[in-house]
């Protein structure tokens, strides 16, 4: 299933825009209970105004809150960002550390955020258990665990470590584009032959195709048609 997902999403990546580890940490903090698209609308101006950890540490709270207000929970997020900046300045000379142990001690940074940063800013393999990831691996029967940390470890035993970061992207992309929470596009899914939950959504290819989202839609539908015809996408 992982190899098939790789075929379906060759361009899968972190959908938060960033150029530095600090920008990525900030973007992930802002993404809590918010879409990546909305975060990406807010961060260009934010990154321009606060390019360093010291800038967040010394930020005017009212100004910072106003800039991140569209992402929701802006007061809590402002507290996290200011605390994050201060901790980075005090403990790491303003530089984002590159280990899980150090990252999770920073304000506003949990294991999910740390793994996103490790995998996408430092090329250190990490599994990102967000809402989509947890939902899909349980739907597929890879695990029945609910706790994110336990899910991370369980799936880490199933997938080669070198693939952890990309597998997270492939699964999250699939959850956002095809395998929706309420009505998955089963009849247009490239995993239809392997998924134990096939049939939760419409099996009719035309009905299912209407549910598929994203720029990859034509590619995904074509692959699903090949699978339906009995073709194996990977050896």
Residue pairs with C-beta under 8 A, 6 or more apart in sequence:
1 140
1 191
1 194
1 195
2 159
2 163
2 167
2 170
3 233
3 234
4 190
4 191
4 194
4 233
4 234
5 167
5 170
5 171
5 173
5 174
5 190
5 191
6 166
6 170
6 234
7 190
7 223
7 233
7 234
8 170
8 174
8 190
8 216
8 219
8 220
8 223
9 169
9 170
9 173
9 174
9 216
11 216
12 166
12 169
12 170
12 172
12 173
13 120
13 169
14 24
14 116
14 119
14 120
14 169
15 36
15 40
16 24
16 27
16 28
16 31
16 36
16 39
16 40
16 43
16 116
17 27
17 40
17 43
17 44
18 24
18 27
18 43
18 120
18 121
19 47
20 96
20 121
21 95
21 96
21 98
21 117
21 121
21 122
22 52
22 53
22 88
22 96
23 43
23 47
24 116
24 117
24 120
24 121
25 84
25 96
25 103
25 106
25 109
25 113
25 117
26 43
26 46
26 47
26 50
26 56
26 81
26 84
27 39
27 40
27 43
28 112
28 113
28 116
28 117
29 77
29 80
29 81
29 84
29 108
29 109
29 113
30 39
30 42
30 43
30 68
30 71
30 77
31 39
31 71
32 73
32 77
33 72
33 73
34 71
34 72
38 70
38 71
39 71
41 70
42 67
42 68
42 70
42 71
45 67
46 67
46 68
49 55
49 67
50 56
50 59
50 64
50 85
52 85
52 94
53 84
53 85
53 88
53 89
53 94
53 95
53 96
54 85
54 89
54 94
55 85
56 64
56 81
56 82
56 84
56 85
56 86
57 82
57 85
57 86
57 88
57 89
58 85
59 78
59 81
59 82
59 85
61 78
61 82
64 78
64 81
64 82
65 74
65 75
65 78
68 74
68 77
68 78
68 81
71 77
77 108
79 107
79 108
80 107
80 108
81 108
83 107
83 108
84 106
84 107
84 108
84 109
86 107
87 105
87 106
87 107
88 94
88 95
88 96
88 106
92 102
96 103
96 117
96 121
97 103
98 118
98 122
98 124
99 118
100 111
100 114
100 115
100 118
100 126
103 109
103 113
103 114
103 117
103 118
104 110
104 111
104 114
109 117
111 129
111 148
111 149
111 152
112 128
112 129
112 130
112 148
114 126
115 126
115 127
115 128
115 129
115 152
115 168
116 126
116 128
118 124
118 125
118 126
118 165
119 125
119 126
119 128
119 164
119 165
119 168
120 165
123 165
125 161
125 162
125 163
125 164
125 165
126 164
126 165
126 168
127 133
127 152
127 155
127 156
127 159
127 164
127 165
127 167
127 168
128 165
128 168
128 172
129 148
129 149
129 151
129 152
129 155
130 172
131 175
132 171
132 172
132 174
132 175
132 176
133 151
133 168
133 171
133 172
133 175
134 146
134 148
134 151
135 175
135 179
135 181
136 171
136 174
136 175
136 179
137 143
137 151
137 155
137 171
138 144
138 145
138 146
139 179
139 184
139 195
139 197
139 200
140 191
140 195
140 196
140 197
141 196
141 197
142 154
142 155
142 158
143 150
143 151
143 154
143 155
145 151
145 154
155 167
156 164
159 167
173 214
173 216
174 191
176 213
176 214
177 212
177 213
177 214
177 216
177 217
177 220
178 184
178 185
178 188
178 189
178 190
178 211
178 212
178 213
178 220
179 185
179 189
179 191
180 201
180 211
183 200
183 201
183 202
183 211
184 197
184 200
184 201
184 211
185 201
185 202
185 208
185 209
185 210
185 211
185 212
186 192
186 195
186 198
186 199
186 200
186 201
186 202
186 203
186 208
187 201
187 202
187 203
187 204
187 205
187 206
187 207
187 208
187 209
187 224
188 205
188 208
188 209
188 211
188 212
188 220
188 221
188 224
189 195
189 198
189 208
189 224
190 220
190 223
190 224
190 227
190 233
191 198
191 227
192 198
192 224
192 227
192 228
193 227
201 208
201 211
202 208
202 211
205 224
205 225
205 228
208 224
209 217
209 221
212 220
212 221
214 220
223 233
226 233
227 233
